[in-house]
């Protein structure tokens, strides 16, 4: 029996279980923590963007991959 964590909603995935919601909340908490840590030492907006990019993009890709594997239409 397979448990569905996400359902596809256009190009993105929407959480439908507590596991999916917990994963999205952990992702958001990680992104906020990275933003605050990088922005503390950045001198401009571009410094902040270049600083958070290597952390946020792989985390978003990982979240998308997990969502695609635990969605209701995953094969």
N, C-alpha and C positions, 0 to 999 in steps of 0.2 A: 504494500500500500504506500503510495507516494503522497506526501504532504505538500500542498501548494503554498509557497510563501508570497509569491508575486503573481500578478496577472499583467498581461501586456496591454498598454494603454497608448495606442499610437506607436511612437518610436521609443517610448520609455516604459518602465515597469512600475506598477503601483503595488505597495505592500498590502496583503490581505490577511496576514496572520501576525501574531505577536512576534514571531521570529523575524519576519520581514521588517516590521516597525522598529524592532531593537537594532537590526543591522543598519537601517537608515539613520537612526538616532546616533549610533556609534560613528557612522561616517560623518554626520554633521558636527558632532563634538570634536572629532579629529580635525576637520577642516577649520573650525573656529579656533582650536588650540594652535594649529599651524599658522593661521593668519595673525593671531595676536603675537606669537613668538617672532615671526618674521617682520611684522610691521613695527615692532618695538625698536628694531635696529635699522630699518629702511630710511632712506633719505628722500625718496620720492615714490609716487604711485607705481612707476615702472619697476623700481627696486622691489616693491611688495609683490607685484605680479610675477616677476622673474623668480622671486624667492619661494612663493607658494606653488608655482607650477610643477616642480619635480615631486611634490608630495601629493597634491590634490588630484592631478590627472591620473596617476597610477591607482590611487584609491578609488576614483570614480570608475575606472576601467574594471577594477576588481569587483566593485559593487554591481556593475552592469553584468559581468560574467556570472556572478552568483545568482543574480536575479533571473538571468536567462536560463540557467540550469535548474532553478527551482520554480519556474513558472508553470502554469497549467498546460501550455502548449510545447513544453520542452520534450525532445525526443530521446 
